[in-house]
């Protein structure tokens, strides 16, 4: 069974807003849920103050966990949405000593994000665990108003000199249920409802879609295997994730389409202070795919909306060096490509997008390896700054 991380999950989980900013689509709320459901700790935040409702006595049972509540603000900077602030409140439910030994604490969270380009996001999430962590339920509901730049869609060869304002207003509800079926392995089922409105400004040189209201309703499957030694900043192990969502008119969706994502991350401890992290992922969309649910090139150095298609592949690596005390340095490079369909992907340096850069880390909580991350990346002839409380992968 995977051992859940302990202590200050709150400091990291509040980067949910950072994840929303980096993904920049209504479907991004799902990734907040992934963080909450897969990273929740046995213990509550190290600096959280216990909050006991009136009339509820503290348990004297050795090893039991009291309920905990904390609020965390986190700065954010990203080329997709600009600079801003993420704030969230986390409530960790009380546990008996027996529960605390075998499963994470049930968690209820609320989060909000605001940036200087006028984007706003707010939502709530909940994660429950039972039967010694053999079963996991997580759900998220939220609303986002995102001001993005649209550069065109289809492939890396599409014109990129001009952009149009792309505004997305979306509401999402996304529950998931997992069951452990082997050591480190979980399988699950999911449903997702998205109600989105997309509007576009005018631009010269690119084809701008018409404004449209879209309802997307789907059901699907997930498979995950996690052997990482730490969910926030792994030094060894790997994480495999498969996610398939089938949107159908019979469920209430405006169109039929399939969304499949596969991702594999692995970590190598080269010395006591040096780690090599590798991330590979692929994305495929088929059918009547709405633009907000397409494949985005998620590569540092590029705004997330720079390249959009129905197929995407990325490979990237990062060297992480713990220099002295809480200070660390990173160097990273990655390559990715998008296309209208998987068979058109050309994953080679001559035709793919390449991003690279360096960064500084300051460890905010050594027991959980939680860093304040500042990265300077270059891609496509321009520079981009990223600030968050999270590793890129």
C-alpha positions in Angstrom: 0.0 0.0 0.0 1.3 3.5 -0.8 2.2 5.4 2.3 0.5 8.8 2.3 2.6 11.8 3.0 2.4 13.5 6.4 2.3 16.9 8.0 1.9 20.1 6.0 0.0 19.0 3.0 -1.9 22.3 3.3 1.2 24.3 2.3 1.3 22.3 -1.0 -2.3 21.6 -1.6 -2.9 25.3 -1.9 -1.0 25.3 -5.1 -4.2 24.0 -6.5 -4.7 27.5 -7.9 -1.2 27.2 -9.4 -2.3 24.1 -11.2 -5.4 25.8 -12.5 -3.2 28.6 -13.8 -0.8 26.3 -15.6 -3.6 24.3 -17.2 -5.8 27.2 -18.2 -8.9 25.3 -19.1 -12.2 24.5 -17.4 -11.1 20.9 -17.3 -8.2 22.0 -15.1 -10.4 21.7 -12.0 -9.9 18.0 -12.4 -6.2 18.4 -11.6 -6.9 20.1 -8.3 -8.9 17.1 -7.5 -6.0 14.8 -8.4 -3.8 16.6 -6.0 -6.3 16.5 -3.2 -7.3 12.9 -3.7 -3.8 11.5 -4.2 -1.7 13.6 -2.0 -3.8 14.0 1.2 -1.8 13.2 4.3 -2.4 11.1 7.4 -1.6 14.1 9.5 -2.9 17.7 9.2 -0.7 20.7 8.5 2.2 21.2 10.8 1.3 24.8 11.6 -2.4 24.4 11.6 -4.3 25.2 14.7 -6.8 22.6 15.9 -10.4 23.7 15.8 -12.8 21.8 17.9 -16.6 22.4 17.5 -18.4 23.3 20.8 -19.4 20.2 22.7 -16.9 17.9 21.0 -14.3 16.5 23.4 -10.7 15.9 22.4 -9.9 12.2 22.1 -7.3 10.8 24.5 -6.6 7.8 22.4 -2.9 7.6 21.6 -2.2 8.2 18.0 -5.6 9.8 17.2 -5.6 12.9 15.1 -7.7 15.9 15.9 -9.5 17.9 13.3 -7.4 20.7 11.8 -8.1 23.9 9.9 -5.6 26.1 8.1 -5.7 29.0 5.5 -2.7 29.5 3.2 -2.0 32.3 0.7 0.5 31.5 -2.1 2.0 33.9 -4.7 1.6 32.9 -8.4 3.3 33.9 -11.6 2.9 32.2 -15.0 2.9 33.3 -18.6 -0.6 32.0 -19.2 -2.6 34.0 -16.6 0.0 36.5 -15.3 0.7 37.2 -11.7 -1.6 36.8 -8.7 -2.4 35.0 -5.5 -3.9 31.7 -4.6 -5.7 31.3 -1.3 -7.3 28.3 0.2 -8.7 26.9 3.4 -8.2 23.2 4.4 -10.2 21.3 7.0 -8.8 17.9 7.9 -11.3 15.7 9.7 -10.5 13.9 12.9 -9.3 10.3 12.9 -9.1 7.5 15.3 -5.6 6.0 16.0 -6.5 3.0 13.9 -7.6 5.1 11.0 -4.5 7.3 11.2 -2.2 4.3 10.8 -3.7 3.0 7.5 -5.2 5.9 5.6 -5.2 9.6 4.9 -7.4 12.0 6.8 -10.7 13.0 5.1 -10.2 16.5 3.7 -12.6 19.3 2.8 -11.1 22.3 1.0 -12.0 25.7 -0.6 -9.7 27.6 -2.9 -9.6 30.8 -4.9 -7.3 32.4 -7.4 -7.0 35.9 -8.8 -4.5 37.3 -11.3 -3.6 40.6 -12.8 -5.1 39.8 -16.2 -8.6 39.6 -14.7 -8.8 35.8 -14.3 -10.7 34.4 -11.3 -11.2 30.9 -10.1 -13.1 29.5 -7.0 -14.1 26.1 -5.9 -14.6 23.5 -3.2 -13.3 19.9 -3.0 -13.7 16.9 -0.8 -11.7 13.6 -0.4 -12.7 10.6 1.7 -10.8 7.3 2.5 -12.1 4.1 4.0 -11.4 0.4 4.5 -7.7 1.0 5.2 -7.4 3.2 2.1 -8.6 0.5 -0.2 -11.4 2.9 -1.3 -11.0 6.6 -2.2 -13.6 9.1 -3.2 -12.9 12.6 -4.3 -15.0 15.3 -5.8 -14.6 18.9 -6.9 -17.0 21.7 -8.0 -16.0 25.2 -9.1 -16.3 28.1 -11.4 -13.6 29.9 -13.4 -13.4 33.1 -15.5 -10.2 32.8 -17.5 -8.7 35.4 -19.8 -6.4 33.7 -22.2 -4.6 34.3 -25.5 -5.6 32.2 -28.5 -2.9 31.8 -31.2 -4.7 29.3 -33.4 -5.0 25.5 -33.2 -3.9 22.5 -35.1 -0.1 22.1 -35.0 3.2 23.7 -34.3 3.3 25.0 -37.9 0.2 27.1 -37.4 0.8 30.9 -37.4 2.0 32.2 -34.0 2.7 35.9 -34.5 -0.8 37.1 -33.7 -3.2 36.3 -30.9 -6.8 37.0 -29.9 -8.3 37.3 -26.5 -10.0 34.1 -25.4 -12.3 34.2 -22.5 -13.7 31.1 -20.9 -16.4 31.1 -18.2 -17.0 27.6 -17.0 -18.7 25.6 -14.2 -17.5 22.1 -13.4 -18.5 19.2 -11.2 -16.1 16.1 -11.2 -16.4 13.2 -8.8 -14.0 10.2 -8.8 -14.0 6.8 -7.0 -10.9 4.6 -6.7 -10.4 1.0 -5.5 -7.0 -0.5 -4.7 -6.5 -3.8 -6.6 -2.8 -4.5 -6.0 0.2 -3.1 -4.2 0.6 0.5 -5.3 -2.2 0.1 -8.0 -5.6 1.8 -8.0 -8.4 1.7 -10.6 -11.3 4.1 -10.6 -14.4 5.5 -12.3 -15.3 9.1 -12.9 -17.9 11.4 -14.2 -17.5 15.0 -15.3 -19.9 17.9 -16.0 -18.7 21.1 -17.6 -20.9 24.1 -18.7 -18.7 26.5 -20.6 -19.0 29.7 -22.6 -16.1 30.7 -24.8 -15.8 34.2 -26.4 -13.1 35.5 -28.7 -11.7 38.9 -29.7 -10.5 39.8 -33.2 -7.1 39.2 -34.6 -5.3 39.4 -37.9 -3.7 36.3 -39.4 -5.5 33.6 -37.4 -8.9 32.0 -37.7 -10.9 32.9 -34.6 -13.7 30.5 -33.6 -17.2 31.8 -33.0 -18.4 32.4 -29.4 -20.2 29.4 -28.2 -21.9 27.8 -25.2 -20.9 24.2 -24.6 -22.1 21.5 -22.2 -19.7 18.5 -21.8 -20.8 15.5 -19.8 -18.7 12.3 -19.7 -17.9 9.2 -17.8 -14.6 7.2 -17.8 -11.9 5.2 -16.1 -8.6 5.9 -14.4 -5.6 3.7 -13.5 -2.7 4.7 -11.3 0.5 3.2 -9.9 2.6 5.2 -7.5 5.9 4.1 -5.9 7.3 7.6 -5.2 9.0 8.1 -1.9 7.4 11.5 -1.5 4.4 12.9 -3.4 5.5 16.5 -3.3 9.2 16.3 -4.3 10.2 12.7 -5.0 13.8 11.5 -4.9 13.1 8.0 -6.1 10.2 5.9 -7.5 7.7 6.5 -10.3 4.1 7.5 -11.0 2.0 6.1 -13.8 -1.4 7.6 -14.6 -4.0 6.7 -17.3 -7.2 8.7 -17.6 -10.0 8.1 -20.2 -13.1 10.2 -20.3 -15.9 9.5 -22.8 -18.3 12.4 -23.4 -21.6 11.4 -24.9 -24.9 13.1 -26.0 -26.7 10.3 -24.2 -25.3 11.7 -20.9 -26.3 15.2 -21.8 -23.2 16.4 -23.7 -23.5 18.6 -26.7 -21.2 16.3 -28.7 -19.6 12.9 -28.6 -15.8 12.8 -28.1 -13.1 10.9 -26.2 -10.4 12.3 -24.0 -7.4 10.1 -23.2 -4.3 11.1 -21.2 -1.3 8.9 -20.3 1.5 10.2 -18.1 4.7 8.6 -16.6 7.1 10.3 -14.2 10.2 8.7 -12.7 12.9 9.9 -10.3 16.5 8.8 -9.9 18.6 9.7 -6.8 22.1 10.2 -8.4 23.7 11.3 -5.0 22.6 12.5 -1.6 22.0 16.0 -3.0 21.3 15.4 -6.8 18.1 14.0 -8.3 17.1 13.5 -12.0 13.4 13.8 -12.6 11.9 12.7 -16.0 8.3 13.3 -17.2 6.7 12.0 -20.3 3.0 12.3 -21.3 0.7 11.9 -24.2 -2.8 13.3 -24.9 -5.4 12.3 -27.5 -8.8 13.7 -28.4 -11.1 12.3 -31.0 -14.6 13.3 -32.0 -16.4 16.6 -31.6 -13.8 18.1 -29.2 -14.5 21.6 -27.8 -11.5 23.9 -27.8 -11.3 24.2 -24.0 -10.9 20.4 -23.7 -8.2 20.0 -26.4 -4.6 19.0 -25.8 -2.3 21.8 -24.7 1.5 21.9 -24.9 2.3 22.0 -21.2 6.0 22.9 -21.4 7.8 25.6 -19.4 8.8 28.5 -21.7 5.5 28.6 -23.6 2.1 30.0 -22.6 -0.2 27.0 -22.2 -2.4 28.2 -25.0 0.5 28.8 -27.5 0.0 25.3 -29.1 -3.3 23.5 -29.1 -4.4 20.3 -31.0 -6.2 17.0 -30.7 -2.9 15.2 -30.0 0.1 16.1 -27.8 3.3 14.5 -26.7 5.9 15.8 -24.2 9.2 14.6 -22.7 11.2 16.7 -20.2 13.9 16.2 -17.6 15.1 18.2 -14.7 18.2 18.0 -12.5 17.5 19.0 -8.9 20.5 20.0 -6.7 20.2 20.6 -3.0 23.0 23.1 -2.7 23.1 24.0 1.0 20.5 24.0 3.8 17.1 25.0 2.3 18.5 26.4 -1.0 18.5 24.4 -4.2 19.0 24.9 -7.9 17.4 23.2 -10.9 18.2 23.0 -14.6 15.6 21.7 -17.0 14.8 21.1 -20.6 11.9 19.6 -22.5 10.5 18.9 -26.0 6.9 18.7 -27.1 4.7 18.6 -30.1 1.0 18.9 -30.9 -1.0 17.9 -34.0 -4.5 17.5 -35.3 -4.4 13.8 -34.7 -2.0 11.3 -33.1 -0.7 9.9 -36.4 0.6 13.4 -37.4 2.8 13.9 -34.3 6.4 14.4 -35.2 8.5 14.1 -32.1 12.0 15.3 -33.2 14.1 18.4 -32.5 13.6 19.7 -36.0 9.9 20.0 -35.8 9.1 20.1 -32.0 8.9 22.9 -29.5 11.9 23.1 -27.1 11.9 24.8 -23.8 14.7 25.0 -21.2 15.8 27.0 -18.2 17.1 27.2 -14.7 15.4 27.8 -11.3 15.9 28.4 -7.6 14.3 26.4 -4.8 13.8 27.3 -1.2 12.6 24.6 1.1 9.7 25.8 3.1 9.1 22.5 5.0 12.0 20.1 5.0 9.9 17.2 6.5 7.8 17.1 3.3 10.3 18.6 0.8 7.9 21.4 0.0 9.7 24.2 -2.0 9.0 27.7 -3.1 9.9 27.4 -6.8 11.1 30.3 -9.0 11.9 29.2 -12.6 13.1 31.3 -15.6 12.4 29.4 -18.8 13.0 30.2 -22.5 11.0 28.8 -25.4 10.0 30.0 -28.8 12.4 33.0 -28.6 11.0 34.5 -25.4 11.4 34.2 -21.7 8.9 33.2 -19.1 8.9 33.4 -15.3 7.1 30.9 -13.0 6.5 31.2 -9.3 4.7 28.6 -7.3 4.8 26.3 -4.3 5.1 23.1 -6.2 7.5 21.2 -8.4 6.8 21.2 -12.2 6.5 17.4 -12.0 
